[in-house]
Every structure is written in structure tokens, then in C-alpha cells.
Amino acid sequence: MSQKEEILNYLTNYSTINSFECYIKLQIVDLQHSIYELRKEGYKITDKWIQKKNKRGRTIQFKEYRLEVE
């Protein structure tokens, strides 16, 4: 299974993914490229910026991607 297919499968099962989950759960580093390719193929994937505090108290930002189902 290609990385793009693994990410699509994950999105189908869990609705959302971010780069940390992608790396930890799928061992895939370049999430953005697969999202780009999936969008080119017609999948409706939205994104939003998430802000959280890390364990050191610093605010971090990352994108969360969501597969929109019609």
C-alpha cells in the first residue's frame, strides 16, 4: 500500500490526521505531499490550524486535516 493510500485509509477510519499522528501511527513523514496528491485526485480534504501547549508550556501550532464525506 502506498503512503497516500495509507493516509486515505486512516482518514476514512478516523476522519482527521495531523503530522504528529501521521509520523507516530503510520511512520510517514511527508503528510503534506500526500494530502496535496489526494486533493488533486478530487478528495475533499479541509485543514485548520490547531494551537496547543506542549509539556514545556509553550504554545505550538500544527495543521489538522479532515476528510469531508458527502
OpenMM code with the backbone's topology and positions (N, CA, C; nanometers):
from openmm import Vec3, app, unit

residues = "MET SER GLN LYS GLU GLU ILE LEU ASN TYR LEU THR ASN TYR SER THR ILE ASN SER PHE GLU CYS TYR ILE LYS LEU GLN ILE VAL ASP LEU GLN HIS SER ILE TYR GLU LEU ARG LYS GLU GLY TYR LYS ILE THR ASP LYS TRP ILE GLN LYS LYS ASN LYS ARG GLY ARG THR ILE GLN PHE LYS GLU TYR ARG LEU GLU VAL GLU".split()
positions = [
    Vec3(0.0848, -0.1172, 0.0000),
    Vec3(0.0000, 0.0000, 0.0000),
    Vec3(0.0898, 0.1242, 0.0000),
    Vec3(0.0572, 0.2223, -0.0834),
    Vec3(0.1373, 0.3443, -0.0902),
    Vec3(0.1099, 0.4324, 0.0322),
    Vec3(0.1966, 0.5294, 0.0541),
    Vec3(0.1764, 0.6210, 0.1666),
    Vec3(0.0465, 0.6977, 0.1512),
    Vec3(0.0171, 0.7384, 0.0291),
    Vec3(-0.1069, 0.8110, 0.0019),
    Vec3(-0.2277, 0.7248, 0.0371),
    Vec3(-0.2239, 0.5977, 0.0012),
    Vec3(-0.3340, 0.5057, 0.0320),
    Vec3(-0.3460, 0.4828, 0.1822),
    Vec3(-0.2326, 0.4749, 0.2513),
    Vec3(-0.2361, 0.4574, 0.3966),
    Vec3(-0.3008, 0.5777, 0.4645),
    Vec3(-0.2683, 0.6972, 0.4179),
    Vec3(-0.3264, 0.8178, 0.4758),
    Vec3(-0.4750, 0.8256, 0.4447),
    Vec3(-0.5146, 0.7924, 0.3230),
    Vec3(-0.6569, 0.7919, 0.2886),
    Vec3(-0.7319, 0.6904, 0.3741),
    Vec3(-0.6746, 0.5742, 0.3939),
    Vec3(-0.7357, 0.4723, 0.4784),
    Vec3(-0.7515, 0.5232, 0.6223),
    Vec3(-0.6484, 0.5888, 0.6734),
    Vec3(-0.6536, 0.6438, 0.8097),
    Vec3(-0.7628, 0.7503, 0.8191),
    Vec3(-0.7682, 0.8400, 0.7207),
    Vec3(-0.8719, 0.9436, 0.7210),
    Vec3(-1.0117, 0.8839, 0.7114),
    Vec3(-1.0263, 0.7795, 0.6337),
    Vec3(-1.1566, 0.7136, 0.6205),
    Vec3(-1.2014, 0.6554, 0.7540),
    Vec3(-1.1081, 0.6009, 0.8299),
    Vec3(-1.1416, 0.5385, 0.9584),
    Vec3(-1.1515, 0.6368, 1.0739),
    Vec3(-1.0709, 0.7420, 1.0734),
    Vec3(-1.0621, 0.8310, 1.1896),
    Vec3(-1.0998, 0.9764, 1.1616),
    Vec3(-1.1348, 1.0112, 1.0407),
    Vec3(-1.1770, 1.1462, 0.9991),
    Vec3(-1.0656, 1.2496, 0.9922),
    Vec3(-0.9757, 1.2548, 1.0902),
    Vec3(-0.8733, 1.3585, 1.0914),
    Vec3(-0.7344, 1.2979, 1.1115),
    Vec3(-0.6349, 1.3774, 1.0708),
    Vec3(-0.4957, 1.3382, 1.0927),
    Vec3(-0.4115, 1.4651, 1.0997),
    Vec3(-0.3052, 1.4595, 1.1758),
    Vec3(-0.2069, 1.5678, 1.1776),
    Vec3(-0.0691, 1.5051, 1.1593),
    Vec3(0.0321, 1.5892, 1.1444),
    Vec3(0.1650, 1.5360, 1.1119),
    Vec3(0.2226, 1.4489, 1.2235),
    Vec3(0.1927, 1.4820, 1.3488),
    Vec3(0.2432, 1.4008, 1.4596),
    Vec3(0.1807, 1.2610, 1.4563),
    Vec3(0.0479, 1.2540, 1.4426),
    Vec3(-0.0200, 1.1235, 1.4331),
    Vec3(0.0316, 1.0454, 1.3129),
    Vec3(0.0506, 1.1153, 1.2022),
    Vec3(0.0967, 1.0506, 1.0797),
    Vec3(0.2331, 0.9850, 1.1016),
    Vec3(0.3205, 1.0548, 1.1704),
    Vec3(0.4535, 1.0007, 1.1948),
    Vec3(0.4495, 0.8855, 1.2951),
    Vec3(0.3794, 0.9043, 1.4058),
    Vec3(0.3756, 0.8038, 1.5120),
    Vec3(0.2990, 0.6778, 1.4687),
    Vec3(0.1836, 0.6954, 1.4077),
    Vec3(0.0975, 0.5807, 1.3772),
    Vec3(0.1259, 0.5156, 1.2430),
    Vec3(0.1715, 0.5956, 1.1459),
    Vec3(0.1930, 0.5407, 1.0117),
    Vec3(0.3389, 0.5413, 0.9676),
    Vec3(0.4263, 0.6028, 1.0458),
    Vec3(0.5677, 0.6176, 1.0123),
    Vec3(0.5867, 0.6875, 0.8774),
    Vec3(0.5032, 0.7883, 0.8521),
    Vec3(0.5113, 0.8679, 0.7301),
    Vec3(0.5472, 1.0103, 0.7703),
    Vec3(0.6510, 1.0655, 0.7071),
    Vec3(0.6997, 1.1983, 0.7438),
    Vec3(0.6328, 1.3087, 0.6617),
    Vec3(0.6119, 1.2865, 0.5331),
    Vec3(0.5625, 1.3927, 0.4442),
    Vec3(0.4114, 1.3839, 0.4227),
    Vec3(0.3368, 1.4223, 0.5245),
    Vec3(0.1906, 1.4209, 0.5162),
    Vec3(0.1401, 1.5201, 0.4127),
    Vec3(0.1996, 1.6383, 0.4068),
    Vec3(0.1506, 1.7434, 0.3182),
    Vec3(0.1495, 1.7011, 0.1716),
    Vec3(0.2493, 1.6278, 0.1285),
    Vec3(0.2535, 1.5857, -0.0114),
    Vec3(0.1397, 1.4886, -0.0430),
    Vec3(0.1147, 1.3953, 0.0462),
    Vec3(0.0048, 1.3006, 0.0231),
    Vec3(-0.1294, 1.3722, 0.0235),
    Vec3(-0.1464, 1.4698, 0.1109),
    Vec3(-0.2710, 1.5485, 0.1133),
    Vec3(-0.2865, 1.6231, -0.0188),
    Vec3(-0.1786, 1.6818, -0.0673),
    Vec3(-0.1793, 1.7507, -0.1969),
    Vec3(-0.2225, 1.6559, -0.3087),
    Vec3(-0.1644, 1.5368, -0.3109),
    Vec3(-0.1977, 1.4385, -0.4148),
    Vec3(-0.3438, 1.3934, -0.4041),
    Vec3(-0.3914, 1.3702, -0.2830),
    Vec3(-0.5310, 1.3288, -0.2648),
    Vec3(-0.6278, 1.4378, -0.3096),
    Vec3(-0.5954, 1.5614, -0.2799),
    Vec3(-0.6796, 1.6737, -0.3248),
    Vec3(-0.6813, 1.6815, -0.4770),
    Vec3(-0.5656, 1.6591, -0.5399),
    Vec3(-0.5582, 1.6587, -0.6866),
    Vec3(-0.6482, 1.5507, -0.7458),
    Vec3(-0.6635, 1.4410, -0.6740),
    Vec3(-0.7475, 1.3313, -0.7215),
    Vec3(-0.8956, 1.3558, -0.6929),
    Vec3(-0.9273, 1.4666, -0.6269),
    Vec3(-1.0673, 1.5026, -0.6069),
    Vec3(-1.1218, 1.4808, -0.4668),
    Vec3(-1.0401, 1.4319, -0.3761),
    Vec3(-1.0868, 1.4144, -0.2386),
    Vec3(-1.0972, 1.5509, -0.1729),
    Vec3(-1.2087, 1.5722, -0.1022),
    Vec3(-1.2287, 1.6992, -0.0326),
    Vec3(-1.1684, 1.6864, 0.1069),
    Vec3(-1.0535, 1.7484, 0.1226),
    Vec3(-0.9818, 1.7454, 0.2496),
    Vec3(-0.9625, 1.8894, 0.2944),
    Vec3(-1.0193, 1.9210, 0.4097),
    Vec3(-1.0054, 2.0540, 0.4654),
    Vec3(-0.8960, 2.0529, 0.5708),
    Vec3(-0.8498, 2.1713, 0.6059),
    Vec3(-0.7488, 2.1786, 0.7115),
    Vec3(-0.7778, 2.2980, 0.8006),
    Vec3(-0.7261, 2.2902, 0.9228),
    Vec3(-0.7359, 2.4038, 1.0141),
    Vec3(-0.6144, 2.4017, 1.1062),
    Vec3(-0.5772, 2.5200, 1.1509),
    Vec3(-0.4655, 2.5327, 1.2438),
    Vec3(-0.5135, 2.5035, 1.3845),
    Vec3(-0.4385, 2.4237, 1.4557),
    Vec3(-0.4661, 2.3891, 1.5953),
    Vec3(-0.3544, 2.4504, 1.6799),
    Vec3(-0.3912, 2.5071, 1.7928),
    Vec3(-0.2918, 2.5585, 1.8871),
    Vec3(-0.3076, 2.4840, 2.0190),
    Vec3(-0.1977, 2.4363, 2.0709),
    Vec3(-0.1967, 2.3663, 2.1995),
    Vec3(-0.0700, 2.4025, 2.2742),
    Vec3(-0.0700, 2.3756, 2.4013),
    Vec3(0.0507, 2.3935, 2.4818),
    Vec3(0.1218, 2.2590, 2.4890),
    Vec3(0.2530, 2.2628, 2.4693),
    Vec3(0.3285, 2.1394, 2.4831),
    Vec3(0.3627, 2.1165, 2.6302),
    Vec3(0.4328, 2.0100, 2.6608),
    Vec3(0.4591, 1.9787, 2.8016),
    Vec3(0.5545, 2.0770, 2.8686),
    Vec3(0.6199, 2.1609, 2.7903),
    Vec3(0.7055, 2.2657, 2.8466),
    Vec3(0.6311, 2.3981, 2.8640),
    Vec3(0.5013, 2.3974, 2.8282),
    Vec3(0.4204, 2.5178, 2.8440),
    Vec3(0.4231, 2.6127, 2.7257),
    Vec3(0.4941, 2.5767, 2.6210),
    Vec3(0.4987, 2.6604, 2.5014),
    Vec3(0.3798, 2.6313, 2.4112),
    Vec3(0.3296, 2.7350, 2.3476),
    Vec3(0.2209, 2.7181, 2.2514),
    Vec3(0.2797, 2.6693, 2.1202),
    Vec3(0.2223, 2.5625, 2.0690),
    Vec3(0.2648, 2.5081, 1.9397),
    Vec3(0.1469, 2.5121, 1.8439),
    Vec3(0.1768, 2.5150, 1.7160),
    Vec3(0.0752, 2.5167, 1.6115),
    Vec3(0.0998, 2.4037, 1.5132),
    Vec3(-0.0083, 2.3438, 1.4680),
    Vec3(0.0028, 2.2425, 1.3640),
    Vec3(-0.1296, 2.2345, 1.2896),
    Vec3(-0.1246, 2.1813, 1.1697),
    Vec3(-0.2463, 2.1655, 1.0902),
    Vec3(-0.3075, 2.0289, 1.1148),
    Vec3(-0.4388, 2.0293, 1.1190),
    Vec3(-0.5157, 1.9057, 1.1260),
    Vec3(-0.5951, 1.8948, 0.9964),
    Vec3(-0.5890, 1.7809, 0.9324),
    Vec3(-0.6587, 1.7584, 0.8059),
    Vec3(-0.7803, 1.6697, 0.8293),
    Vec3(-0.8897, 1.7040, 0.7610),
    Vec3(-1.0152, 1.6295, 0.7759),
    Vec3(-1.0671, 1.5902, 0.6392),
    Vec3(-1.1047, 1.4633, 0.6263),
    Vec3(-1.1680, 1.4147, 0.5036),
    Vec3(-1.3161, 1.4430, 0.5138),
    Vec3(-1.3666, 1.5237, 0.4223),
    Vec3(-1.5092, 1.5577, 0.4210),
    Vec3(-1.5834, 1.4514, 0.3383),
    Vec3(-1.6840, 1.3951, 0.3986),
    Vec3(-1.7655, 1.2959, 0.3282),
    Vec3(-1.8976, 1.3598, 0.2904),
    Vec3(-1.9425, 1.3279, 0.1726),
    Vec3(-2.0677, 1.3879, 0.1219),
    Vec3(-2.1815, 1.2922, 0.1311),
] * unit.nanometer
topology = app.Topology()
chain = topology.addChain("A")
for resn in residues:
    res = topology.addResidue(resn, chain)
    for name in ("N", "CA", "C"):
        topology.addAtom(name, app.Element.getBySymbol(name[0]), res)
